[in-house]
Amino acid sequence: GKHFEHAVDVGGGYGRLSAVLTQYADKVTLAEPSQQQLDIAEEYLKDYPTVERKLMQADDLQFKDNSVDLVTVV
């Protein structure tokens, strides 16, 4: 029953769970270290405009302090 402003799917591959997170957050960021997975995500998430895809490592997440409400790690 909770709703979040910004959720991050860390290491989410092609975005399977990112799509689900759109039901719970206004904005979702897929943070994935593989460009190949992000390329697949571009097609998979084409119907989810609130999902942003970013190439980044889990140990170097670049978000402003307090800008993320929910983080999922796969």
N, CA, C, O and CB atoms as a CASP TS submission, in Angstrom:
PFRMAT TS
TARGET T0000
AUTHOR 0000-0000-0000
METHOD Language model
MODEL 1
PARENT N/A
ATOM      1  N   GLY     1       0.788  -1.193   0.000  1.00  0.00           N
ATOM      2  CA  GLY     1       0.000   0.000   0.000  1.00  0.00           C
ATOM      3  C   GLY     1       0.839   1.270   0.000  1.00  0.00           C
ATOM      4  O   GLY     1       0.283   2.368  -0.021  1.00  0.00           O
ATOM      5  N   LYS     2       2.166   1.148   0.023  1.00  0.00           N
ATOM      6  CA  LYS     2       3.012   2.337   0.046  1.00  0.00           C
ATOM      7  C   LYS     2       3.313   2.795  -1.377  1.00  0.00           C
ATOM      8  O   LYS     2       3.340   2.001  -2.317  1.00  0.00           O
ATOM      9  CB  LYS     2       4.321   2.060   0.813  1.00  0.00           C
ATOM     10  N   HIS     3       3.539   4.103  -1.504  1.00  0.00           N
ATOM     11  CA  HIS     3       3.918   4.673  -2.786  1.00  0.00           C
ATOM     12  C   HIS     3       5.121   5.579  -2.557  1.00  0.00           C
ATOM     13  O   HIS     3       5.166   6.322  -1.577  1.00  0.00           O
ATOM     14  CB  HIS     3       2.731   5.457  -3.439  1.00  0.00           C
ATOM     15  N   PHE     4       6.084   5.517  -3.451  1.00  0.00           N
ATOM     16  CA  PHE     4       7.338   6.233  -3.300  1.00  0.00           C
ATOM     17  C   PHE     4       7.531   7.229  -4.440  1.00  0.00           C
ATOM     18  O   PHE     4       6.963   7.073  -5.520  1.00  0.00           O
ATOM     19  CB  PHE     4       8.510   5.252  -3.247  1.00  0.00           C
ATOM     20  N   GLU     5       8.328   8.240  -4.184  1.00  0.00           N
ATOM     21  CA  GLU     5       8.631   9.219  -5.219  1.00  0.00           C
ATOM     22  C   GLU     5       9.667   8.668  -6.203  1.00  0.00           C
ATOM     23  O   GLU     5       9.512   8.811  -7.416  1.00  0.00           O
ATOM     24  CB  GLU     5       9.135  10.524  -4.587  1.00  0.00           C
ATOM     25  N   HIS     6      10.735   8.033  -5.672  1.00  0.00           N
ATOM     26  CA  HIS     6      11.827   7.556  -6.528  1.00  0.00           C
ATOM     27  C   HIS     6      12.350   6.224  -6.010  1.00  0.00           C
ATOM     28  O   HIS     6      12.770   6.118  -4.858  1.00  0.00           O
ATOM     29  CB  HIS     6      12.972   8.595  -6.592  1.00  0.00           C
ATOM     30  N   ALA     7      12.321   5.216  -6.863  1.00  0.00           N
ATOM     31  CA  ALA     7      12.854   3.898  -6.530  1.00  0.00           C
ATOM     32  C   ALA     7      13.996   3.571  -7.484  1.00  0.00           C
ATOM     33  O   ALA     7      13.981   3.981  -8.645  1.00  0.00           O
ATOM     34  CB  ALA     7      11.742   2.809  -6.600  1.00  0.00           C
ATOM     35  N   VAL     8      14.990   2.829  -6.990  1.00  0.00           N
ATOM     36  CA  VAL     8      16.126   2.428  -7.817  1.00  0.00           C
ATOM     37  C   VAL     8      16.232   0.907  -7.806  1.00  0.00           C
ATOM     38  O   VAL     8      16.210   0.273  -6.751  1.00  0.00           O
ATOM     39  CB  VAL     8      17.449   3.082  -7.310  1.00  0.00           C
ATOM     40  N   ASP     9      16.347   0.342  -8.994  1.00  0.00           N
ATOM     41  CA  ASP     9      16.558  -1.091  -9.177  1.00  0.00           C
ATOM     42  C   ASP     9      18.042  -1.274  -9.484  1.00  0.00           C
ATOM     43  O   ASP     9      18.482  -1.041 -10.610  1.00  0.00           O
ATOM     44  CB  ASP     9      15.638  -1.686 -10.333  1.00  0.00           C
ATOM     45  N   VAL    10      18.812  -1.692  -8.479  1.00  0.00           N
ATOM     46  CA  VAL    10      20.268  -1.806  -8.601  1.00  0.00           C
ATOM     47  C   VAL    10      20.631  -3.178  -9.164  1.00  0.00           C
ATOM     48  O   VAL    10      20.262  -4.211  -8.606  1.00  0.00           O
ATOM     49  CB  VAL    10      20.958  -1.580  -7.225  1.00  0.00           C
ATOM     50  N   GLY    11      21.357  -3.168 -10.271  1.00  0.00           N
ATOM     51  CA  GLY    11      21.759  -4.420 -10.905  1.00  0.00           C
ATOM     52  C   GLY    11      20.567  -5.173 -11.466  1.00  0.00           C
ATOM     53  O   GLY    11      20.528  -6.403 -11.434  1.00  0.00           O
ATOM     54  N   GLY    12      19.603  -4.438 -11.977  1.00  0.00           N
ATOM     55  CA  GLY    12      18.336  -5.024 -12.423  1.00  0.00           C
ATOM     56  C   GLY    12      18.333  -5.630 -13.808  1.00  0.00           C
ATOM     57  O   GLY    12      17.266  -5.949 -14.333  1.00  0.00           O
ATOM     58  N   GLY    13      19.497  -5.799 -14.418  1.00  0.00           N
ATOM     59  CA  GLY    13      19.546  -6.436 -15.736  1.00  0.00           C
ATOM     60  C   GLY    13      18.766  -5.653 -16.774  1.00  0.00           C
ATOM     61  O   GLY    13      19.010  -4.464 -16.980  1.00  0.00           O
ATOM     62  N   TYR    14      17.827  -6.323 -17.426  1.00  0.00           N
ATOM     63  CA  TYR    14      17.052  -5.679 -18.493  1.00  0.00           C
ATOM     64  C   TYR    14      15.816  -4.948 -17.982  1.00  0.00           C
ATOM     65  O   TYR    14      15.067  -4.379 -18.776  1.00  0.00           O
ATOM     66  CB  TYR    14      16.634  -6.707 -19.510  1.00  0.00           C
ATOM     67  N   GLY    15      15.591  -4.953 -16.666  1.00  0.00           N
ATOM     68  CA  GLY    15      14.521  -4.144 -16.100  1.00  0.00           C
ATOM     69  C   GLY    15      13.235  -4.856 -15.754  1.00  0.00           C
ATOM     70  O   GLY    15      12.194  -4.219 -15.597  1.00  0.00           O
ATOM     71  N   ARG    16      13.293  -6.164 -15.634  1.00  0.00           N
ATOM     72  CA  ARG    16      12.087  -6.934 -15.308  1.00  0.00           C
ATOM     73  C   ARG    16      11.407  -6.405 -14.050  1.00  0.00           C
ATOM     74  O   ARG    16      10.191  -6.212 -14.044  1.00  0.00           O
ATOM     75  CB  ARG    16      12.435  -8.413 -15.125  1.00  0.00           C
ATOM     76  N   LEU    17      12.173  -6.167 -12.983  1.00  0.00           N
ATOM     77  CA  LEU    17      11.589  -5.656 -11.743  1.00  0.00           C
ATOM     78  C   LEU    17      11.351  -4.156 -11.793  1.00  0.00           C
ATOM     79  O   LEU    17      10.496  -3.642 -11.071  1.00  0.00           O
ATOM     80  CB  LEU    17      12.485  -5.987 -10.571  1.00  0.00           C
ATOM     81  N   SER    18      12.087  -3.452 -12.630  1.00  0.00           N
ATOM     82  CA  SER    18      11.854  -2.011 -12.789  1.00  0.00           C
ATOM     83  C   SER    18      10.433  -1.763 -13.266  1.00  0.00           C
ATOM     84  O   SER    18       9.771  -0.828 -12.816  1.00  0.00           O
ATOM     85  CB  SER    18      12.868  -1.393 -13.782  1.00  0.00           C
ATOM     86  N   ALA    19       9.971  -2.602 -14.175  1.00  0.00           N
ATOM     87  CA  ALA    19       8.601  -2.464 -14.675  1.00  0.00           C
ATOM     88  C   ALA    19       7.596  -2.635 -13.537  1.00  0.00           C
ATOM     89  O   ALA    19       6.606  -1.907 -13.471  1.00  0.00           O
ATOM     90  CB  ALA    19       8.324  -3.496 -15.791  1.00  0.00           C
ATOM     91  N   VAL    20       7.844  -3.582 -12.651  1.00  0.00           N
ATOM     92  CA  VAL    20       6.953  -3.807 -11.509  1.00  0.00           C
ATOM     93  C   VAL    20       7.005  -2.619 -10.550  1.00  0.00           C
ATOM     94  O   VAL    20       5.980  -2.218  -9.997  1.00  0.00           O
ATOM     95  CB  VAL    20       7.335  -5.111 -10.769  1.00  0.00           C
ATOM     96  N   LEU    21       8.189  -2.062 -10.355  1.00  0.00           N
ATOM     97  CA  LEU    21       8.344  -0.934  -9.427  1.00  0.00           C
ATOM     98  C   LEU    21       7.561   0.298  -9.864  1.00  0.00           C
ATOM     99  O   LEU    21       7.262   1.157  -9.034  1.00  0.00           O
ATOM    100  CB  LEU    21       9.808  -0.575  -9.290  1.00  0.00           C
ATOM    101  N   THR    22       7.223   0.404 -11.142  1.00  0.00           N
ATOM    102  CA  THR    22       6.452   1.565 -11.600  1.00  0.00           C
ATOM    103  C   THR    22       5.077   1.627 -10.940  1.00  0.00           C
ATOM    104  O   THR    22       4.446   2.683 -10.922  1.00  0.00           O
ATOM    105  CB  THR    22       6.295   1.528 -13.120  1.00  0.00           C
ATOM    106  N   GLN    23       4.616   0.516 -10.405  1.00  0.00           N
ATOM    107  CA  GLN    23       3.336   0.493  -9.694  1.00  0.00           C
ATOM    108  C   GLN    23       3.456   1.116  -8.309  1.00  0.00           C
ATOM    109  O   GLN    23       2.452   1.459  -7.685  1.00  0.00           O
ATOM    110  CB  GLN    23       2.821  -0.939  -9.577  1.00  0.00           C
ATOM    111  N   TYR    24       4.695   1.260  -7.831  1.00  0.00           N
ATOM    112  CA  TYR    24       4.923   1.715  -6.464  1.00  0.00           C
ATOM    113  C   TYR    24       5.694   3.024  -6.356  1.00  0.00           C
ATOM    114  O   TYR    24       5.859   3.553  -5.256  1.00  0.00           O
ATOM    115  CB  TYR    24       5.650   0.665  -5.715  1.00  0.00           C
ATOM    116  N   ALA    25       6.167   3.555  -7.481  1.00  0.00           N
ATOM    117  CA  ALA    25       6.962   4.780  -7.445  1.00  0.00           C
ATOM    118  C   ALA    25       6.666   5.651  -8.657  1.00  0.00           C
ATOM    119  O   ALA    25       6.374   5.149  -9.743  1.00  0.00           O
ATOM    120  CB  ALA    25       8.457   4.450  -7.383  1.00  0.00           C
ATOM    121  N   ASP    26       6.746   6.962  -8.456  1.00  0.00           N
ATOM    122  CA  ASP    26       6.532   7.904  -9.556  1.00  0.00           C
ATOM    123  C   ASP    26       7.653   7.827 -10.582  1.00  0.00           C
ATOM    124  O   ASP    26       7.421   7.965 -11.783  1.00  0.00           O
ATOM    125  CB  ASP    26       6.416   9.326  -9.020  1.00  0.00           C
ATOM    126  N   LYS    27       8.874   7.606 -10.095  1.00  0.00           N
ATOM    127  CA  LYS    27      10.040   7.518 -10.961  1.00  0.00           C
ATOM    128  C   LYS    27      10.843   6.298 -10.552  1.00  0.00           C
ATOM    129  O   LYS    27      11.018   6.034  -9.362  1.00  0.00           O
ATOM    130  CB  LYS    27      10.905   8.810 -10.887  1.00  0.00           C
ATOM    131  N   VAL    28      11.334   5.551 -11.538  1.00  0.00           N
ATOM    132  CA  VAL    28      12.173   4.382 -11.280  1.00  0.00           C
ATOM    133  C   VAL    28      13.452   4.539 -12.086  1.00  0.00           C
ATOM    134  O   VAL    28      13.419   4.911 -13.259  1.00  0.00           O
ATOM    135  CB  VAL    28      11.432   3.046 -11.646  1.00  0.00           C
ATOM    136  N   THR    29      14.582   4.250 -11.444  1.00  0.00           N
ATOM    137  CA  THR    29      15.862   4.252 -12.142  1.00  0.00           C
ATOM    138  C   THR    29      16.419   2.842 -12.137  1.00  0.00           C
ATOM    139  O   THR    29      16.560   2.223 -11.083  1.00  0.00           O
ATOM    140  CB  THR    29      16.862   5.245 -11.489  1.00  0.00           C
ATOM    141  N   LEU    30      16.735   2.338 -13.318  1.00  0.00           N
ATOM    142  CA  LEU    30      17.423   1.062 -13.464  1.00  0.00           C
ATOM    143  C   LEU    30      18.916   1.370 -13.485  1.00  0.00           C
ATOM    144  O   LEU    30      19.412   1.953 -14.449  1.00  0.00           O
ATOM    145  CB  LEU    30      16.964   0.290 -14.768  1.00  0.00           C
ATOM    146  N   ALA    31      19.633   0.984 -12.437  1.00  0.00           N
ATOM    147  CA  ALA    31      21.075   1.199 -12.327  1.00  0.00           C
ATOM    148  C   ALA    31      21.765  -0.126 -12.625  1.00  0.00           C
ATOM    149  O   ALA    31      21.759  -1.040 -11.800  1.00  0.00           O
ATOM    150  CB  ALA    31      21.474   1.743 -10.903  1.00  0.00           C
ATOM    151  N   GLU    32      22.356  -0.219 -13.809  1.00  0.00           N
ATOM    152  CA  GLU    32      22.890  -1.491 -14.302  1.00  0.00           C
ATOM    153  C   GLU    32      24.306  -1.291 -14.827  1.00  0.00           C
ATOM    154  O   GLU    32      24.551  -0.338 -15.568  1.00  0.00           O
ATOM    155  CB  GLU    32      21.981  -2.078 -15.409  1.00  0.00           C
ATOM    156  N   PRO    33      25.265  -2.180 -14.458  1.00  0.00           N
ATOM    157  CA  PRO    33      26.642  -2.022 -14.916  1.00  0.00           C
ATOM    158  C   PRO    33      26.907  -2.561 -16.326  1.00  0.00           C
ATOM    159  O   PRO    33      27.995  -2.351 -16.861  1.00  0.00           O
ATOM    160  CB  PRO    33      27.555  -2.703 -13.957  1.00  0.00           C
ATOM    161  N   SER    34      25.954  -3.237 -16.929  1.00  0.00           N
ATOM    162  CA  SER    34      26.147  -3.835 -18.248  1.00  0.00           C
ATOM    163  C   SER    34      25.429  -3.036 -19.332  1.00  0.00           C
ATOM    164  O   SER    34      24.205  -2.909 -19.313  1.00  0.00           O
ATOM    165  CB  SER    34      25.653  -5.280 -18.252  1.00  0.00           C
ATOM    166  N   GLN    35      26.200  -2.500 -20.277  1.00  0.00           N
ATOM    167  CA  GLN    35      25.581  -1.771 -21.389  1.00  0.00           C
ATOM    168  C   GLN    35      24.706  -2.701 -22.227  1.00  0.00           C
ATOM    169  O   GLN    35      23.674  -2.281 -22.750  1.00  0.00           O
ATOM    170  CB  GLN    35      26.662  -1.120 -22.275  1.00  0.00           C
ATOM    171  N   GLN    36      25.110  -3.946 -22.354  1.00  0.00           N
ATOM    172  CA  GLN    36      24.314  -4.919 -23.109  1.00  0.00           C
ATOM    173  C   GLN    36      22.921  -5.084 -22.479  1.00  0.00           C
ATOM    174  O   GLN    36      21.920  -5.116 -23.196  1.00  0.00           O
ATOM    175  CB  GLN    36      25.046  -6.289 -23.164  1.00  0.00           C
ATOM    176  N   GLN    37      22.854  -5.186 -21.161  1.00  0.00           N
ATOM    177  CA  GLN    37      21.567  -5.308 -20.483  1.00  0.00           C
ATOM    178  C   GLN    37      20.736  -4.036 -20.647  1.00  0.00           C
ATOM    179  O   GLN    37      19.519  -4.107 -20.823  1.00  0.00           O
ATOM    180  CB  GLN    37      21.776  -5.614 -18.996  1.00  0.00           C
ATOM    181  N   LEU    38      21.385  -2.880 -20.590  1.00  0.00           N
ATOM    182  CA  LEU    38      20.664  -1.615 -20.774  1.00  0.00           C
ATOM    183  C   LEU    38      20.115  -1.496 -22.196  1.00  0.00           C
ATOM    184  O   LEU    38      19.040  -0.931 -22.401  1.00  0.00           O
ATOM    185  CB  LEU    38      21.587  -0.422 -20.463  1.00  0.00           C
ATOM    186  N   ASP    39      20.843  -2.023 -23.172  1.00  0.00           N
ATOM    187  CA  ASP    39      20.346  -2.018 -24.552  1.00  0.00           C
ATOM    188  C   ASP    39      19.089  -2.878 -24.672  1.00  0.00           C
ATOM    189  O   ASP    39      18.140  -2.501 -25.360  1.00  0.00           O
ATOM    190  CB  ASP    39      21.435  -2.528 -25.524  1.00  0.00           C
ATOM    191  N   ILE    40      19.081  -4.020 -24.009  1.00  0.00           N
ATOM    192  CA  ILE    40      17.892  -4.881 -23.990  1.00  0.00           C
ATOM    193  C   ILE    40      16.764  -4.175 -23.253  1.00  0.00           C
ATOM    194  O   ILE    40      15.606  -4.245 -23.665  1.00  0.00           O
ATOM    195  CB  ILE    40      18.204  -6.250 -23.323  1.00  0.00           C
ATOM    196  N   ALA    41      17.104  -3.495 -22.160  1.00  0.00           N
ATOM    197  CA  ALA    41      16.108  -2.775 -21.361  1.00  0.00           C
ATOM    198  C   ALA    41      15.419  -1.679 -22.166  1.00  0.00           C
ATOM    199  O   ALA    41      14.243  -1.393 -21.945  1.00  0.00           O
ATOM    200  CB  ALA    41      16.763  -2.170 -20.125  1.00  0.00           C
ATOM    201  N   GLU    42      16.138  -1.070 -23.089  1.00  0.00           N
ATOM    202  CA  GLU    42      15.538  -0.007 -23.898  1.00  0.00           C
ATOM    203  C   GLU    42      14.294  -0.530 -24.622  1.00  0.00           C
ATOM    204  O   GLU    42      13.272   0.155 -24.674  1.00  0.00           O
ATOM    205  CB  GLU    42      16.565   0.545 -24.920  1.00  0.00           C
ATOM    206  N   GLU    43      14.377  -1.721 -25.172  1.00  0.00           N
ATOM    207  CA  GLU    43      13.224  -2.318 -25.857  1.00  0.00           C
ATOM    208  C   GLU    43      12.199  -2.834 -24.849  1.00  0.00           C
ATOM    209  O   GLU    43      11.000  -2.610 -25.012  1.00  0.00           O
ATOM    210  CB  GLU    43      13.680  -3.464 -26.783  1.00  0.00           C
ATOM    211  N   TYR    44      12.669  -3.526 -23.807  1.00  0.00           N
ATOM    212  CA  TYR    44      11.765  -4.129 -22.824  1.00  0.00           C
ATOM    213  C   TYR    44      10.942  -3.076 -22.089  1.00  0.00           C
ATOM    214  O   TYR    44       9.775  -3.307 -21.774  1.00  0.00           O
ATOM    215  CB  TYR    44      12.557  -4.957 -21.819  1.00  0.00           C
ATOM    216  N   LEU    45      11.543  -1.928 -21.818  1.00  0.00           N
ATOM    217  CA  LEU    45      10.885  -0.889 -21.022  1.00  0.00           C
ATOM    218  C   LEU    45      10.285   0.237 -21.870  1.00  0.00           C
ATOM    219  O   LEU    45       9.969   1.305 -21.346  1.00  0.00           O
ATOM    220  CB  LEU    45      11.871  -0.305 -20.044  1.00  0.00           C
ATOM    221  N   LYS    46      10.129   0.008 -23.154  1.00  0.00           N
ATOM    222  CA  LYS    46       9.638   1.081 -24.037  1.00  0.00           C
ATOM    223  C   LYS    46       8.258   1.600 -23.639  1.00  0.00           C
ATOM    224  O   LYS    46       7.931   2.749 -23.938  1.00  0.00           O
ATOM    225  CB  LYS    46       9.589   0.585 -25.468  1.00  0.00           C
ATOM    226  N   ASP    47       7.453   0.793 -22.980  1.00  0.00           N
ATOM    227  CA  ASP    47       6.123   1.210 -22.545  1.00  0.00           C
ATOM    228  C   ASP    47       6.114   1.753 -21.114  1.00  0.00           C
ATOM    229  O   ASP    47       5.047   1.969 -20.538  1.00  0.00           O
ATOM    230  CB  ASP    47       5.161   0.047 -22.653  1.00  0.00           C
ATOM    231  N   TYR    48       7.297   1.973 -20.541  1.00  0.00           N
ATOM    232  CA  TYR    48       7.431   2.480 -19.175  1.00  0.00           C
ATOM    233  C   TYR    48       8.276   3.759 -19.199  1.00  0.00           C
ATOM    234  O   TYR    48       9.463   3.722 -18.875  1.00  0.00           O
ATOM    235  CB  TYR    48       8.075   1.403 -18.236  1.00  0.00           C
ATOM    236  N   PRO    49       7.674   4.880 -19.579  1.00  0.00           N
ATOM    237  CA  PRO    49       8.442   6.121 -19.727  1.00  0.00           C
ATOM    238  C   PRO    49       8.993   6.690 -18.417  1.00  0.00           C
ATOM    239  O   PRO    49       9.871   7.552 -18.447  1.00  0.00           O
ATOM    240  CB  PRO    49       7.585   7.152 -20.376  1.00  0.00           C
ATOM    241  N   THR    50       8.497   6.228 -17.280  1.00  0.00           N
ATOM    242  CA  THR    50       8.996   6.743 -16.002  1.00  0.00           C
ATOM    243  C   THR    50      10.236   5.992 -15.518  1.00  0.00           C
ATOM    244  O   THR    50      10.771   6.300 -14.453  1.00  0.00           O
ATOM    245  CB  THR    50       7.906   6.658 -14.948  1.00  0.00           C
ATOM    246  N   VAL    51      10.698   5.002 -16.303  1.00  0.00           N
ATOM    247  CA  VAL    51      11.904   4.263 -15.933  1.00  0.00           C
ATOM    248  C   VAL    51      13.103   4.859 -16.673  1.00  0.00           C
ATOM    249  O   VAL    51      13.167   4.857 -17.902  1.00  0.00           O
ATOM    250  CB  VAL    51      11.750   2.741 -16.258  1.00  0.00           C
ATOM    251  N   GLU    52      14.042   5.364 -15.888  1.00  0.00           N
ATOM    252  CA  GLU    52      15.286   5.904 -16.434  1.00  0.00           C
ATOM    253  C   GLU    52      16.345   4.810 -16.356  1.00  0.00           C
ATOM    254  O   GLU    52      16.425   4.100 -15.354  1.00  0.00           O
ATOM    255  CB  GLU    52      15.743   7.194 -15.660  1.00  0.00           C
ATOM    256  N   ARG    53      17.144   4.667 -17.383  1.00  0.00           N
ATOM    257  CA  ARG    53      18.193   3.656 -17.413  1.00  0.00           C
ATOM    258  C   ARG    53      19.550   4.342 -17.290  1.00  0.00           C
ATOM    259  O   ARG    53      19.860   5.271 -18.036  1.00  0.00           O
ATOM    260  CB  ARG    53      18.117   2.809 -18.716  1.00  0.00           C
ATOM    261  N   LYS    54      20.370   3.859 -16.319  1.00  0.00           N
ATOM    262  CA  LYS    54      21.693   4.458 -16.101  1.00  0.00           C
ATOM    263  C   LYS    54      22.745   3.371 -16.000  1.00  0.00           C
ATOM    264  O   LYS    54      22.554   2.354 -15.333  1.00  0.00           O
ATOM    265  CB  LYS    54      21.702   5.329 -14.827  1.00  0.00           C
ATOM    266  N   LEU    55      23.853   3.606 -16.670  1.00  0.00           N
ATOM    267  CA  LEU    55      25.001   2.719 -16.591  1.00  0.00           C
ATOM    268  C   LEU    55      25.795   3.104 -15.347  1.00  0.00           C
ATOM    269  O   LEU    55      26.449   4.147 -15.322  1.00  0.00           O
ATOM    270  CB  LEU    55      25.885   2.803 -17.886  1.00  0.00           C
ATOM    271  N   MET    56      25.737   2.263 -14.316  1.00  0.00           N
ATOM    272  CA  MET    56      26.501   2.549 -13.094  1.00  0.00           C
ATOM    273  C   MET    56      26.680   1.287 -12.263  1.00  0.00           C
ATOM    274  O   MET    56      25.890   0.344 -12.327  1.00  0.00           O
ATOM    275  CB  MET    56      25.801   3.635 -12.257  1.00  0.00           C
ATOM    276  N   GLN    57      27.741   1.312 -11.491  1.00  0.00           N
ATOM    277  CA  GLN    57      28.092   0.204 -10.611  1.00  0.00           C
ATOM    278  C   GLN    57      27.359   0.333  -9.278  1.00  0.00           C
ATOM    279  O   GLN    57      27.073   1.443  -8.829  1.00  0.00           O
ATOM    280  CB  GLN    57      29.615   0.152 -10.385  1.00  0.00           C
ATOM    281  N   ALA    58      27.058  -0.791  -8.653  1.00  0.00           N
ATOM    282  CA  ALA    58      26.351  -0.790  -7.370  1.00  0.00           C
ATOM    283  C   ALA    58      27.171  -0.117  -6.270  1.00  0.00           C
ATOM    284  O   ALA    58      26.608   0.461  -5.340  1.00  0.00           O
ATOM    285  CB  ALA    58      26.009  -2.220  -6.958  1.00  0.00           C
ATOM    286  N   ASP    59      28.490  -0.191  -6.374  1.00  0.00           N
ATOM    287  CA  ASP    59      29.324   0.413  -5.333  1.00  0.00           C
ATOM    288  C   ASP    59      29.621   1.897  -5.599  1.00  0.00           C
ATOM    289  O   ASP    59      30.391   2.519  -4.868  1.00  0.00           O
ATOM    290  CB  ASP    59      30.632  -0.354  -5.214  1.00  0.00           C
ATOM    291  N   ASP    60      29.011   2.452  -6.639  1.00  0.00           N
ATOM    292  CA  ASP    60      29.230   3.856  -6.969  1.00  0.00           C
ATOM    293  C   ASP    60      27.932   4.487  -7.494  1.00  0.00           C
ATOM    294  O   ASP    60      27.905   5.071  -8.577  1.00  0.00           O
ATOM    295  CB  ASP    60      30.364   3.995  -8.016  1.00  0.00           C
ATOM    296  N   LEU    61      26.872   4.358  -6.712  1.00  0.00           N
ATOM    297  CA  LEU    61      25.584   4.929  -7.111  1.00  0.00           C
ATOM    298  C   LEU    61      25.663   6.448  -6.986  1.00  0.00           C
ATOM    299  O   LEU    61      26.022   6.980  -5.936  1.00  0.00           O
ATOM    300  CB  LEU    61      24.416   4.357  -6.238  1.00  0.00           C
ATOM    301  N   GLN    62      25.328   7.122  -8.052  1.00  0.00           N
ATOM    302  CA  GLN    62      25.484   8.571  -8.093  1.00  0.00           C
ATOM    303  C   GLN    62      24.126   9.264  -8.046  1.00  0.00           C
ATOM    304  O   GLN    62      23.599   9.711  -9.065  1.00  0.00           O
ATOM    305  CB  GLN    62      26.252   8.991  -9.352  1.00  0.00           C
ATOM    306  N   PHE    63      23.579   9.341  -6.846  1.00  0.00           N
ATOM    307  CA  PHE    63      22.318  10.025  -6.618  1.00  0.00           C
ATOM    308  C   PHE    63      22.530  11.069  -5.527  1.00  0.00           C
ATOM    309  O   PHE    63      23.332  10.869  -4.616  1.00  0.00           O
ATOM    310  CB  PHE    63      21.193   9.020  -6.226  1.00  0.00           C
ATOM    311  N   LYS    64      21.821  12.162  -5.623  1.00  0.00           N
ATOM    312  CA  LYS    64      21.899  13.181  -4.580  1.00  0.00           C
ATOM    313  C   LYS    64      21.383  12.597  -3.275  1.00  0.00           C
ATOM    314  O   LYS    64      20.499  11.741  -3.276  1.00  0.00           O
ATOM    315  CB  LYS    64      21.092  14.448  -4.973  1.00  0.00           C
ATOM    316  N   ASP    65      21.933  13.057  -2.172  1.00  0.00           N
ATOM    317  CA  ASP    65      21.487  12.598  -0.858  1.00  0.00           C
ATOM    318  C   ASP    65      19.987  12.787  -0.708  1.00  0.00           C
ATOM    319  O   ASP    65      19.438  13.815  -1.106  1.00  0.00           O
ATOM    320  CB  ASP    65      22.229  13.346   0.258  1.00  0.00           C
ATOM    321  N   ASN    66      19.335  11.800  -0.139  1.00  0.00           N
ATOM    322  CA  ASN    66      17.906  11.826   0.150  1.00  0.00           C
ATOM    323  C   ASN    66      17.021  11.952  -1.093  1.00  0.00           C
ATOM    324  O   ASN    66      15.857  12.336  -0.980  1.00  0.00           O
ATOM    325  CB  ASN    66      17.613  12.957   1.079  1.00  0.00           C
ATOM    326  N   SER    67      17.556  11.633  -2.281  1.00  0.00           N
ATOM    327  CA  SER    67      16.734  11.734  -3.500  1.00  0.00           C
ATOM    328  C   SER    67      16.078  10.411  -3.862  1.00  0.00           C
ATOM    329  O   SER    67      15.295  10.350  -4.809  1.00  0.00           O
ATOM    330  CB  SER    67      17.584  12.214  -4.669  1.00  0.00           C
ATOM    331  N   VAL    68      16.386   9.350  -3.119  1.00  0.00           N
ATOM    332  CA  VAL    68      15.859   8.022  -3.407  1.00  0.00           C
ATOM    333  C   VAL    68      15.077   7.527  -2.192  1.00  0.00           C
ATOM    334  O   VAL    68      15.552   7.599  -1.058  1.00  0.00           O
ATOM    335  CB  VAL    68      17.007   7.030  -3.775  1.00  0.00           C
ATOM    336  N   ASP    69      13.867   7.022  -2.450  1.00  0.00           N
ATOM    337  CA  ASP    69      13.017   6.527  -1.363  1.00  0.00           C
ATOM    338  C   ASP    69      13.121   5.019  -1.169  1.00  0.00           C
ATOM    339  O   ASP    69      12.998   4.530  -0.046  1.00  0.00           O
ATOM    340  CB  ASP    69      11.579   6.900  -1.626  1.00  0.00           C
ATOM    341  N   LEU    70      13.345   4.278  -2.251  1.00  0.00           N
ATOM    342  CA  LEU    70      13.320   2.828  -2.197  1.00  0.00           C
ATOM    343  C   LEU    70      14.398   2.277  -3.104  1.00  0.00           C
ATOM    344  O   LEU    70      14.512   2.691  -4.258  1.00  0.00           O
ATOM    345  CB  LEU    70      11.939   2.281  -2.594  1.00  0.00           C
ATOM    346  N   VAL    71      15.207   1.328  -2.585  1.00  0.00           N
ATOM    347  CA  VAL    71      16.262   0.695  -3.378  1.00  0.00           C
ATOM    348  C   VAL    71      16.026  -0.799  -3.355  1.00  0.00           C
ATOM    349  O   VAL    71      15.836  -1.388  -2.291  1.00  0.00           O
ATOM    350  CB  VAL    71      17.687   1.049  -2.835  1.00  0.00           C
ATOM    351  N   THR    72      16.039  -1.424  -4.546  1.00  0.00           N
ATOM    352  CA  THR    72      15.996  -2.876  -4.634  1.00  0.00           C
ATOM    353  C   THR    72      17.306  -3.328  -5.232  1.00  0.00           C
ATOM    354  O   THR    72      17.790  -2.727  -6.191  1.00  0.00           O
ATOM    355  CB  THR    72      14.782  -3.375  -5.481  1.00  0.00           C
ATOM    356  N   VAL    73      17.891  -4.384  -4.677  1.00  0.00           N
ATOM    357  CA  VAL    73      19.153  -4.917  -5.174  1.00  0.00           C
ATOM    358  C   VAL    73      18.908  -6.348  -5.603  1.00  0.00           C
ATOM    359  O   VAL    73      18.409  -7.171  -4.837  1.00  0.00           O
ATOM    360  CB  VAL    73      20.283  -4.831  -4.097  1.00  0.00           C
ATOM    361  N   VAL    74      19.270  -6.624  -6.838  1.00  0.00           N
ATOM    362  CA  VAL    74      19.077  -7.975  -7.386  1.00  0.00           C
ATOM    363  C   VAL    74      20.395  -8.694  -7.425  1.00  0.00           C
ATOM    364  O   VAL    74      20.457  -9.847  -7.852  1.00  0.00           O
ATOM    365  CB  VAL    74      18.454  -7.929  -8.794  1.00  0.00           C
TER
END
